[in-house]
Amino acid sequence: MKLYVHIPFCHAKCAYCDFYSTPRREWMEAFVGAAIGEWGERSAGLSEPVDTLYFGGGTPSSLPAELLRRLLEALPTENLREAT
């Protein structure tokens, strides 16, 4: 099973980008908390393990290291075939 995590933060909006993104850094902590909470609710109903983890956005690397660490610790990262 593949899991895509949309990180909707960018420093600025590119004219060509159609993805939802925002430069609002003050929303980052709440977003990570909400993403972790949603994963907790949805993961219980999965019928197969996650083997691929994709991060997209936005610019996932715009998250501060501590928030990215919290998110990664909450997501399934063991036994992945692929992570991007």
Gaussian input, Z-matrix of N, CA and C with variables (Angstrom, degrees):
# hf/3-21g

backbone

0 1
 N
 C     1     B1
 C     2     B2     1     A1
 N     3     B3     2     A2     1     D1
 C     4     B4     3     A3     2     D2
 C     5     B5     4     A4     3     D3
 N     6     B6     5     A5     4     D4
 C     7     B7     6     A6     5     D5
 C     8     B8     7     A7     6     D6
 N     9     B9     8     A8     7     D7
 C    10    B10     9     A9     8     D8
 C    11    B11    10    A10     9     D9
 N    12    B12    11    A11    10    D10
 C    13    B13    12    A12    11    D11
 C    14    B14    13    A13    12    D12
 N    15    B15    14    A14    13    D13
 C    16    B16    15    A15    14    D14
 C    17    B17    16    A16    15    D15
 N    18    B18    17    A17    16    D16
 C    19    B19    18    A18    17    D17
 C    20    B20    19    A19    18    D18
 N    21    B21    20    A20    19    D19
 C    22    B22    21    A21    20    D20
 C    23    B23    22    A22    21    D21
 N    24    B24    23    A23    22    D22
 C    25    B25    24    A24    23    D23
 C    26    B26    25    A25    24    D24
 N    27    B27    26    A26    25    D25
 C    28    B28    27    A27    26    D26
 C    29    B29    28    A28    27    D27
 N    30    B30    29    A29    28    D28
 C    31    B31    30    A30    29    D29
 C    32    B32    31    A31    30    D30
 N    33    B33    32    A32    31    D31
 C    34    B34    33    A33    32    D32
 C    35    B35    34    A34    33    D33
 N    36    B36    35    A35    34    D34
 C    37    B37    36    A36    35    D35
 C    38    B38    37    A37    36    D36
 N    39    B39    38    A38    37    D37
 C    40    B40    39    A39    38    D38
 C    41    B41    40    A40    39    D39
 N    42    B42    41    A41    40    D40
 C    43    B43    42    A42    41    D41
 C    44    B44    43    A43    42    D42
 N    45    B45    44    A44    43    D43
 C    46    B46    45    A45    44    D44
 C    47    B47    46    A46    45    D45
 N    48    B48    47    A47    46    D46
 C    49    B49    48    A48    47    D47
 C    50    B50    49    A49    48    D48
 N    51    B51    50    A50    49    D49
 C    52    B52    51    A51    50    D50
 C    53    B53    52    A52    51    D51
 N    54    B54    53    A53    52    D52
 C    55    B55    54    A54    53    D53
 C    56    B56    55    A55    54    D54
 N    57    B57    56    A56    55    D55
 C    58    B58    57    A57    56    D56
 C    59    B59    58    A58    57    D57
 N    60    B60    59    A59    58    D58
 C    61    B61    60    A60    59    D59
 C    62    B62    61    A61    60    D60
 N    63    B63    62    A62    61    D61
 C    64    B64    63    A63    62    D62
 C    65    B65    64    A64    63    D63
 N    66    B66    65    A65    64    D64
 C    67    B67    66    A66    65    D65
 C    68    B68    67    A67    66    D66
 N    69    B69    68    A68    67    D67
 C    70    B70    69    A69    68    D68
 C    71    B71    70    A70    69    D69
 N    72    B72    71    A71    70    D70
 C    73    B73    72    A72    71    D71
 C    74    B74    73    A73    72    D72
 N    75    B75    74    A74    73    D73
 C    76    B76    75    A75    74    D74
 C    77    B77    76    A76    75    D75
 N    78    B78    77    A77    76    D76
 C    79    B79    78    A78    77    D77
 C    80    B80    79    A79    78    D78
 N    81    B81    80    A80    79    D79
 C    82    B82    81    A81    80    D80
 C    83    B83    82    A82    81    D81
 N    84    B84    83    A83    82    D82
 C    85    B85    84    A84    83    D83
 C    86    B86    85    A85    84    D84
 N    87    B87    86    A86    85    D85
 C    88    B88    87    A87    86    D86
 C    89    B89    88    A88    87    D87
 N    90    B90    89    A89    88    D88
 C    91    B91    90    A90    89    D89
 C    92    B92    91    A91    90    D90
 N    93    B93    92    A92    91    D91
 C    94    B94    93    A93    92    D92
 C    95    B95    94    A94    93    D93
 N    96    B96    95    A95    94    D94
 C    97    B97    96    A96    95    D95
 C    98    B98    97    A97    96    D96
 N    99    B99    98    A98    97    D97
 C   100   B100    99    A99    98    D98
 C   101   B101   100   A100    99    D99
 N   102   B102   101   A101   100   D100
 C   103   B103   102   A102   101   D101
 C   104   B104   103   A103   102   D102
 N   105   B105   104   A104   103   D103
 C   106   B106   105   A105   104   D104
 C   107   B107   106   A106   105   D105
 N   108   B108   107   A107   106   D106
 C   109   B109   108   A108   107   D107
 C   110   B110   109   A109   108   D108
 N   111   B111   110   A110   109   D109
 C   112   B112   111   A111   110   D110
 C   113   B113   112   A112   111   D111
 N   114   B114   113   A113   112   D112
 C   115   B115   114   A114   113   D113
 C   116   B116   115   A115   114   D114
 N   117   B117   116   A116   115   D115
 C   118   B118   117   A117   116   D116
 C   119   B119   118   A118   117   D117
 N   120   B120   119   A119   118   D118
 C   121   B121   120   A120   119   D119
 C   122   B122   121   A121   120   D120
 N   123   B123   122   A122   121   D121
 C   124   B124   123   A123   122   D122
 C   125   B125   124   A124   123   D123
 N   126   B126   125   A125   124   D124
 C   127   B127   126   A126   125   D125
 C   128   B128   127   A127   126   D126
 N   129   B129   128   A128   127   D127
 C   130   B130   129   A129   128   D128
 C   131   B131   130   A130   129   D129
 N   132   B132   131   A131   130   D130
 C   133   B133   132   A132   131   D131
 C   134   B134   133   A133   132   D132
 N   135   B135   134   A134   133   D133
 C   136   B136   135   A135   134   D134
 C   137   B137   136   A136   135   D135
 N   138   B138   137   A137   136   D136
 C   139   B139   138   A138   137   D137
 C   140   B140   139   A139   138   D138
 N   141   B141   140   A140   139   D139
 C   142   B142   141   A141   140   D140
 C   143   B143   142   A142   141   D141
 N   144   B144   143   A143   142   D142
 C   145   B145   144   A144   143   D143
 C   146   B146   145   A145   144   D144
 N   147   B147   146   A146   145   D145
 C   148   B148   147   A147   146   D146
 C   149   B149   148   A148   147   D147
 N   150   B150   149   A149   148   D148
 C   151   B151   150   A150   149   D149
 C   152   B152   151   A151   150   D150
 N   153   B153   152   A152   151   D151
 C   154   B154   153   A153   152   D152
 C   155   B155   154   A154   153   D153
 N   156   B156   155   A155   154   D154
 C   157   B157   156   A156   155   D155
 C   158   B158   157   A157   156   D156
 N   159   B159   158   A158   157   D157
 C   160   B160   159   A159   158   D158
 C   161   B161   160   A160   159   D159
 N   162   B162   161   A161   160   D160
 C   163   B163   162   A162   161   D161
 C   164   B164   163   A163   162   D162
 N   165   B165   164   A164   163   D163
 C   166   B166   165   A165   164   D164
 C   167   B167   166   A166   165   D165
 N   168   B168   167   A167   166   D166
 C   169   B169   168   A168   167   D167
 C   170   B170   169   A169   168   D168
 N   171   B171   170   A170   169   D169
 C   172   B172   171   A171   170   D170
 C   173   B173   172   A172   171   D171
 N   174   B174   173   A173   172   D172
 C   175   B175   174   A174   173   D173
 C   176   B176   175   A175   174   D174
 N   177   B177   176   A176   175   D175
 C   178   B178   177   A177   176   D176
 C   179   B179   178   A178   177   D177
 N   180   B180   179   A179   178   D178
 C   181   B181   180   A180   179   D179
 C   182   B182   181   A181   180   D180
 N   183   B183   182   A182   181   D181
 C   184   B184   183   A183   182   D182
 C   185   B185   184   A184   183   D183
 N   186   B186   185   A185   184   D184
 C   187   B187   186   A186   185   D185
 C   188   B188   187   A187   186   D186
 N   189   B189   188   A188   187   D187
 C   190   B190   189   A189   188   D188
 C   191   B191   190   A190   189   D189
 N   192   B192   191   A191   190   D190
 C   193   B193   192   A192   191   D191
 C   194   B194   193   A193   192   D192
 N   195   B195   194   A194   193   D193
 C   196   B196   195   A195   194   D194
 C   197   B197   196   A196   195   D195
 N   198   B198   197   A197   196   D196
 C   199   B199   198   A198   197   D197
 C   200   B200   199   A199   198   D198
 N   201   B201   200   A200   199   D199
 C   202   B202   201   A201   200   D200
 C   203   B203   202   A202   201   D201
 N   204   B204   203   A203   202   D202
 C   205   B205   204   A204   203   D203
 C   206   B206   205   A205   204   D204
 N   207   B207   206   A206   205   D205
 C   208   B208   207   A207   206   D206
 C   209   B209   208   A208   207   D207
 N   210   B210   209   A209   208   D208
 C   211   B211   210   A210   209   D209
 C   212   B212   211   A211   210   D210
 N   213   B213   212   A212   211   D211
 C   214   B214   213   A213   212   D212
 C   215   B215   214   A214   213   D213
 N   216   B216   215   A215   214   D214
 C   217   B217   216   A216   215   D215
 C   218   B218   217   A217   216   D216
 N   219   B219   218   A218   217   D217
 C   220   B220   219   A219   218   D218
 C   221   B221   220   A220   219   D219
 N   222   B222   221   A221   220   D220
 C   223   B223   222   A222   221   D221
 C   224   B224   223   A223   222   D222
 N   225   B225   224   A224   223   D223
 C   226   B226   225   A225   224   D224
 C   227   B227   226   A226   225   D225
 N   228   B228   227   A227   226   D226
 C   229   B229   228   A228   227   D227
 C   230   B230   229   A229   228   D228
 N   231   B231   230   A230   229   D229
 C   232   B232   231   A231   230   D230
 C   233   B233   232   A232   231   D231
 N   234   B234   233   A233   232   D232
 C   235   B235   234   A234   233   D233
 C   236   B236   235   A235   234   D234
 N   237   B237   236   A236   235   D235
 C   238   B238   237   A237   236   D236
 C   239   B239   238   A238   237   D237
 N   240   B240   239   A239   238   D238
 C   241   B241   240   A240   239   D239
 C   242   B242   241   A241   240   D240
 N   243   B243   242   A242   241   D241
 C   244   B244   243   A243   242   D242
 C   245   B245   244   A244   243   D243
 N   246   B246   245   A245   244   D244
 C   247   B247   246   A246   245   D245
 C   248   B248   247   A247   246   D246
 N   249   B249   248   A248   247   D247
 C   250   B250   249   A249   248   D248
 C   251   B251   250   A250   249   D249

   B1=1.4425
   B2=1.5175
   B3=1.3111
   B4=1.4518
   B5=1.5264
   B6=1.3228
   B7=1.4642
   B8=1.5144
   B9=1.3339
   B10=1.4607
   B11=1.5145
   B12=1.3170
   B13=1.4642
   B14=1.5245
   B15=1.3231
   B16=1.4591
   B17=1.5222
   B18=1.3156
   B19=1.4647
   B20=1.5250
   B21=1.3409
   B22=1.4627
   B23=1.5288
   B24=1.3205
   B25=1.4649
   B26=1.5236
   B27=1.3285
   B28=1.4607
   B29=1.5196
   B30=1.3070
   B31=1.4689
   B32=1.5206
   B33=1.3208
   B34=1.4630
   B35=1.5255
   B36=1.3050
   B37=1.4619
   B38=1.5332
   B39=1.3188
   B40=1.4674
   B41=1.5261
   B42=1.3006
   B43=1.4651
   B44=1.5257
   B45=1.3194
   B46=1.4631
   B47=1.5320
   B48=1.3280
   B49=1.4656
   B50=1.5276
   B51=1.3412
   B52=1.4610
   B53=1.5304
   B54=1.3321
   B55=1.4617
   B56=1.5206
   B57=1.3365
   B58=1.4593
   B59=1.5213
   B60=1.3180
   B61=1.4574
   B62=1.5192
   B63=1.3140
   B64=1.4526
   B65=1.5274
   B66=1.3245
   B67=1.4573
   B68=1.5409
   B69=1.3188
   B70=1.4731
   B71=1.5294
   B72=1.3180
   B73=1.4616
   B74=1.5313
   B75=1.3313
   B76=1.4700
   B77=1.5329
   B78=1.3157
   B79=1.4627
   B80=1.5237
   B81=1.3208
   B82=1.4658
   B83=1.5234
   B84=1.3083
   B85=1.4644
   B86=1.5265
   B87=1.3269
   B88=1.4593
   B89=1.5288
   B90=1.3258
   B91=1.4597
   B92=1.5228
   B93=1.3221
   B94=1.4639
   B95=1.5271
   B96=1.3236
   B97=1.4622
   B98=1.5180
   B99=1.3294
   B100=1.4657
   B101=1.5330
   B102=1.3250
   B103=1.4634
   B104=1.5277
   B105=1.3246
   B106=1.4679
   B107=1.5249
   B108=1.3233
   B109=1.4640
   B110=1.5146
   B111=1.3232
   B112=1.4646
   B113=1.5286
   B114=1.3316
   B115=1.4565
   B116=1.5274
   B117=1.3231
   B118=1.4595
   B119=1.5147
   B120=1.3149
   B121=1.4659
   B122=1.5298
   B123=1.3005
   B124=1.4653
   B125=1.5213
   B126=1.3174
   B127=1.4646
   B128=1.5243
   B129=1.3127
   B130=1.4664
   B131=1.5262
   B132=1.3233
   B133=1.4593
   B134=1.5173
   B135=1.3156
   B136=1.4608
   B137=1.5200
   B138=1.3273
   B139=1.4639
   B140=1.5272
   B141=1.3279
   B142=1.4576
   B143=1.5257
   B144=1.3252
   B145=1.4649
   B146=1.5332
   B147=1.2995
   B148=1.4635
   B149=1.5228
   B150=1.3419
   B151=1.4630
   B152=1.5262
   B153=1.3333
   B154=1.4575
   B155=1.5191
   B156=1.3208
   B157=1.4672
   B158=1.5200
   B159=1.3333
   B160=1.4573
   B161=1.5218
   B162=1.3253
   B163=1.4612
   B164=1.5142
   B165=1.3230
   B166=1.4534
   B167=1.5111
   B168=1.2871
   B169=1.4586
   B170=1.5026
   B171=1.1994
   B172=1.4356
   B173=1.5366
   B174=1.2867
   B175=1.4597
   B176=1.5163
   B177=1.3305
   B178=1.4620
   B179=1.5273
   B180=1.3292
   B181=1.4642
   B182=1.5252
   B183=1.3280
   B184=1.4627
   B185=1.5269
   B186=1.3403
   B187=1.4717
   B188=1.5226
   B189=1.3281
   B190=1.4594
   B191=1.5299
   B192=1.3088
   B193=1.4675
   B194=1.5232
   B195=1.3099
   B196=1.4689
   B197=1.5265
   B198=1.3202
   B199=1.4676
   B200=1.5243
   B201=1.3121
   B202=1.4608
   B203=1.5310
   B204=1.3308
   B205=1.4649
   B206=1.5266
   B207=1.3369
   B208=1.4705
   B209=1.5170
   B210=1.3059
   B211=1.4604
   B212=1.5256
   B213=1.3188
   B214=1.4648
   B215=1.5216
   B216=1.3198
   B217=1.4714
   B218=1.5202
   B219=1.3232
   B220=1.4630
   B221=1.5264
   B222=1.3190
   B223=1.4635
   B224=1.5268
   B225=1.3355
   B226=1.4651
   B227=1.5277
   B228=1.3088
   B229=1.4597
   B230=1.5322
   B231=1.3202
   B232=1.4588
   B233=1.5252
   B234=1.3016
   B235=1.4725
   B236=1.5262
   B237=1.3136
   B238=1.4579
   B239=1.5170
   B240=1.3233
   B241=1.4595
   B242=1.5157
   B243=1.3459
   B244=1.4560
   B245=1.5081
   B246=1.3325
   B247=1.4604
   B248=1.5212
   B249=1.3219
   B250=1.4659
   B251=1.5128
   A1=108.51
   A2=115.82
   A3=122.41
   A4=110.02
   A5=116.01
   A6=122.29
   A7=108.06
   A8=116.58
   A9=122.64
   A10=108.24
   A11=116.99
   A12=122.67
   A13=107.60
   A14=115.35
   A15=121.36
   A16=108.69
   A17=117.24
   A18=122.85
   A19=106.07
   A20=118.51
   A21=120.41
   A22=115.80
   A23=117.48
   A24=119.27
   A25=111.07
   A26=114.80
   A27=123.26
   A28=107.41
   A29=115.27
   A30=119.20
   A31=110.54
   A32=116.14
   A33=122.17
   A34=107.74
   A35=116.73
   A36=122.03
   A37=109.48
   A38=116.44
   A39=121.18
   A40=109.25
   A41=117.12
   A42=122.18
   A43=112.20
   A44=118.80
   A45=122.37
   A46=113.39
   A47=118.31
   A48=121.27
   A49=111.71
   A50=115.37
   A51=120.67
   A52=112.70
   A53=117.46
   A54=120.58
   A55=110.65
   A56=115.10
   A57=118.45
   A58=109.09
   A59=116.39
   A60=121.38
   A61=109.47
   A62=114.99
   A63=121.44
   A64=109.17
   A65=117.78
   A66=120.52
   A67=111.80
   A68=119.14
   A69=123.75
   A70=111.54
   A71=116.73
   A72=122.80
   A73=112.06
   A74=117.24
   A75=120.13
   A76=112.22
   A77=118.24
   A78=121.94
   A79=112.92
   A80=117.96
   A81=121.25
   A82=113.55
   A83=117.48
   A84=119.86
   A85=111.32
   A86=117.08
   A87=120.38
   A88=111.08
   A89=116.86
   A90=120.70
   A91=110.97
   A92=116.83
   A93=120.21
   A94=110.15
   A95=117.45
   A96=120.27
   A97=112.29
   A98=116.49
   A99=120.56
   A100=111.37
   A101=117.54
   A102=120.90
   A103=110.94
   A104=116.42
   A105=120.48
   A106=110.03
   A107=117.00
   A108=120.74
   A109=112.18
   A110=117.05
   A111=119.64
   A112=110.91
   A113=117.39
   A114=119.46
   A115=109.98
   A116=117.66
   A117=121.09
   A118=112.54
   A119=116.84
   A120=120.56
   A121=112.13
   A122=117.48
   A123=120.76
   A124=114.01
   A125=117.88
   A126=120.22
   A127=112.58
   A128=117.31
   A129=120.47
   A130=112.10
   A131=117.80
   A132=120.90
   A133=114.86
   A134=118.22
   A135=119.92
   A136=111.32
   A137=115.64
   A138=119.95
   A139=112.47
   A140=117.05
   A141=121.08
   A142=108.94
   A143=117.52
   A144=119.69
   A145=112.05
   A146=115.35
   A147=121.41
   A148=108.05
   A149=116.06
   A150=119.50
   A151=112.69
   A152=115.90
   A153=120.75
   A154=108.69
   A155=116.23
   A156=121.91
   A157=108.43
   A158=115.54
   A159=122.06
   A160=109.33
   A161=116.63
   A162=122.19
   A163=107.17
   A164=115.83
   A165=120.47
   A166=109.70
   A167=115.01
   A168=116.32
   A169=111.13
   A170=104.46
   A171=146.28
   A172=111.24
   A173=110.76
   A174=121.01
   A175=108.10
   A176=118.80
   A177=120.98
   A178=114.04
   A179=117.11
   A180=119.86
   A181=112.78
   A182=117.99
   A183=119.61
   A184=111.66
   A185=117.84
   A186=119.98
   A187=109.18
   A188=118.00
   A189=119.55
   A190=109.97
   A191=116.67
   A192=122.23
   A193=112.20
   A194=118.67
   A195=121.44
   A196=111.21
   A197=117.95
   A198=120.52
   A199=111.44
   A200=116.93
   A201=120.15
   A202=110.11
   A203=117.11
   A204=121.16
   A205=110.46
   A206=117.60
   A207=120.87
   A208=111.36
   A209=116.54
   A210=120.77
   A211=110.65
   A212=117.08
   A213=120.38
   A214=112.24
   A215=117.57
   A216=120.28
   A217=112.20
   A218=117.57
   A219=121.24
   A220=112.73
   A221=117.18
   A222=121.20
   A223=110.78
   A224=116.18
   A225=119.40
   A226=110.13
   A227=117.25
   A228=120.65
   A229=112.21
   A230=116.97
   A231=120.07
   A232=109.83
   A233=116.27
   A234=123.06
   A235=113.99
   A236=116.68
   A237=119.66
   A238=110.13
   A239=115.97
   A240=121.00
   A241=109.57
   A242=115.61
   A243=120.31
   A244=109.66
   A245=115.72
   A246=122.09
   A247=107.61
   A248=115.87
   A249=119.96
   A250=109.55
   D1=141.19
   D2=179.14
   D3=-101.67
   D4=141.05
   D5=177.28
   D6=-123.24
   D7=123.62
   D8=176.65
   D9=-108.94
   D10=128.90
   D11=177.69
   D12=-117.34
   D13=114.79
   D14=-179.25
   D15=-87.80
   D16=116.73
   D17=176.47
   D18=-100.21
   D19=105.16
   D20=-167.08
   D21=-87.87
   D22=30.88
   D23=-175.88
   D24=-113.52
   D25=134.21
   D26=175.17
   D27=-139.22
   D28=158.93
   D29=176.24
   D30=-73.24
   D31=-30.58
   D32=178.07
   D33=-155.77
   D34=157.79
   D35=-179.79
   D36=-88.23
   D37=121.40
   D38=176.90
   D39=-76.48
   D40=141.77
   D41=-176.73
   D42=-61.93
   D43=-30.12
   D44=-175.51
   D45=-88.43
   D46=-8.18
   D47=-172.01
   D48=-85.80
   D49=129.52
   D50=177.57
   D51=-101.68
   D52=-1.63
   D53=-179.71
   D54=-80.22
   D55=150.58
   D56=175.65
   D57=-68.19
   D58=129.73
   D59=173.64
   D60=-154.07
   D61=161.73
   D62=-179.05
   D63=-147.99
   D64=149.49
   D65=175.30
   D66=-90.65
   D67=7.26
   D68=-172.82
   D69=-74.98
   D70=85.52
   D71=-178.23
   D72=-59.98
   D73=-27.75
   D74=-178.79
   D75=-67.92
   D76=-12.18
   D77=178.15
   D78=-91.74
   D79=-7.47
   D80=-172.65
   D81=-61.21
   D82=-47.02
   D83=-177.70
   D84=-63.82
   D85=-43.73
   D86=178.39
   D87=-64.50
   D88=-38.17
   D89=178.36
   D90=-61.79
   D91=-47.62
   D92=-179.19
   D93=-61.93
   D94=-42.48
   D95=176.89
   D96=-60.64
   D97=-41.65
   D98=179.18
   D99=-67.96
   D100=-39.93
   D101=178.99
   D102=-64.46
   D103=-41.28
   D104=177.54
   D105=-64.22
   D106=-43.12
   D107=178.61
   D108=-63.19
   D109=-42.53
   D110=179.43
   D111=-66.05
   D112=-40.28
   D113=177.10
   D114=-61.09
   D115=-41.11
   D116=178.60
   D117=-59.31
   D118=-39.40
   D119=179.28
   D120=-74.47
   D121=-42.90
   D122=-175.26
   D123=-78.96
   D124=-30.49
   D125=-174.51
   D126=-65.91
   D127=-27.77
   D128=-179.05
   D129=-64.54
   D130=-26.20
   D131=-176.92
   D132=-96.10
   D133=7.26
   D134=-178.29
   D135=-74.61
   D136=141.60
   D137=180.00
   D138=-95.97
   D139=-8.80
   D140=178.25
   D141=-146.22
   D142=157.94
   D143=-178.22
   D144=-76.00
   D145=155.01
   D146=175.12
   D147=-75.86
   D148=127.70
   D149=177.46
   D150=-118.03
   D151=-7.89
   D152=178.94
   D153=-137.89
   D154=131.27
   D155=-178.74
   D156=-125.26
   D157=118.95
   D158=179.50
   D159=-113.02
   D160=136.57
   D161=169.91
   D162=-113.31
   D163=135.22
   D164=178.25
   D165=-145.27
   D166=-171.05
   D167=-179.09
   D168=172.29
   D169=-148.71
   D170=45.54
   D171=34.69
   D172=-160.72
   D173=179.64
   D174=-126.98
   D175=93.39
   D176=-176.40
   D177=-52.98
   D178=-32.95
   D179=-179.62
   D180=-72.33
   D181=-4.14
   D182=176.16
   D183=-78.58
   D184=-13.69
   D185=174.25
   D186=-67.53
   D187=137.78
   D188=173.67
   D189=-59.26
   D190=149.49
   D191=-175.15
   D192=-53.92
   D193=-40.67
   D194=-178.72
   D195=-63.93
   D196=-41.32
   D197=178.56
   D198=-69.34
   D199=-39.34
   D200=176.98
   D201=-63.65
   D202=-39.89
   D203=177.46
   D204=-61.77
   D205=-45.61
   D206=178.83
   D207=-59.14
   D208=-42.83
   D209=-179.81
   D210=-65.35
   D211=-46.63
   D212=-179.91
   D213=-63.09
   D214=-36.64
   D215=178.78
   D216=-66.42
   D217=-26.11
   D218=-178.31
   D219=-87.76
   D220=-21.54
   D221=-176.62
   D222=-92.42
   D223=159.98
   D224=179.39
   D225=-73.96
   D226=111.98
   D227=-179.83
   D228=-118.97
   D229=-1.89
   D230=177.62
   D231=-86.65
   D232=143.76
   D233=176.08
   D234=60.86
   D235=31.38
   D236=176.18
   D237=-78.87
   D238=142.05
   D239=172.93
   D240=-86.49
   D241=-29.54
   D242=-177.18
   D243=-151.91
   D244=143.19
   D245=172.87
   D246=-145.11
   D247=132.46
   D248=179.28
   D249=-134.70

